[in-house]
Amino acid sequence: MRKFVPALLLLMLASCKNTWNEDDKDAWRQACTENAMHWAGNEQQAKTYCDCVLEKIMQKYPNENDALEHVGDLATDSSVQSCRPKN
């Protein structure tokens, strides 16, 4: 999870909007999936993980700017960690 937090920060800094639009979600999914592929084993598992993480982040931070302000907390957030598949 920690590996993709910098990618998330850069992604969110690039678009300082107040809500999550489809372009922001798609960009998040792409960046997350690329990072998750390093440990997930396959693309489908990476996509499933990233969809879960995005859902948790949007639930916790409906305002994208709020998510940006708390991006450092995401790596240790238990709801986000719950998305990681059990081995």
C-alpha positions in Angstrom: 0.0 0.0 0.0 2.8 2.4 0.9 4.2 2.2 -2.6 1.2 3.7 -4.3 0.6 6.5 -1.8 3.1 8.8 -3.6 1.3 8.0 -6.9 -2.0 8.9 -5.3 -0.6 12.1 -3.9 0.7 13.2 -7.3 -2.6 12.2 -9.0 -4.6 14.2 -6.5 -2.3 17.2 -6.6 -2.8 17.3 -10.3 -6.5 17.8 -10.0 -7.5 20.0 -7.1 -11.3 19.5 -7.3 -13.9 19.2 -4.6 -15.5 16.0 -5.9 -14.6 12.7 -7.5 -15.5 12.8 -11.2 -15.1 9.8 -13.5 -11.7 11.1 -14.9 -10.3 11.3 -11.4 -11.6 7.8 -10.6 -10.2 6.3 -13.8 -6.8 8.0 -13.2 -6.8 6.6 -9.7 -7.6 3.1 -10.8 -4.9 3.2 -13.5 -2.2 4.4 -11.1 -3.2 2.1 -8.3 -3.4 -1.0 -10.6 0.1 -0.3 -12.0 1.5 -0.2 -8.5 -0.6 -3.2 -7.2 0.6 -5.4 -10.1 4.0 -5.6 -8.3 2.5 -7.7 -5.5 -1.0 -8.8 -6.6 0.1 -11.6 -8.9 -2.4 -10.7 -11.7 -4.2 -7.8 -13.2 -7.6 -8.9 -12.1 -6.6 -9.1 -8.5 -4.9 -5.7 -8.7 -8.0 -4.1 -10.2 -10.3 -5.7 -7.6 -8.0 -4.4 -4.8 -7.9 -0.9 -6.4 -11.6 -0.7 -6.9 -12.1 -1.6 -3.2 -9.5 1.0 -2.1 -11.1 3.7 -4.2 -14.5 2.9 -2.8 -13.2 3.1 0.8 -11.5 6.4 0.1 -14.5 8.0 -1.5 -16.7 6.8 1.4 -14.4 8.3 3.9 -13.6 11.4 1.9 -16.4 12.4 -0.4 -14.6 15.6 -1.1 -11.4 14.9 -3.1 -9.6 17.8 -1.4 -10.2 16.1 2.0 -8.7 12.9 0.7 -5.6 14.9 -0.4 -5.3 16.4 3.0 -5.3 13.0 4.6 -3.3 11.1 1.9 -0.6 10.2 4.4 -3.1 8.4 6.6 -4.4 6.1 3.9 -1.5 3.6 4.1 -2.5 2.8 7.7 -6.2 3.2 7.4 -7.8 -0.1 8.5 -10.7 0.2 6.0 -8.2 0.5 3.2 -6.0 -2.3 4.5 -9.1 -4.5 4.6 -9.1 -4.4 0.7 -5.8 -6.3 0.6 -6.3 -10.0 -0.3 -5.5 -12.5 2.4 -2.7 -14.9 1.4 
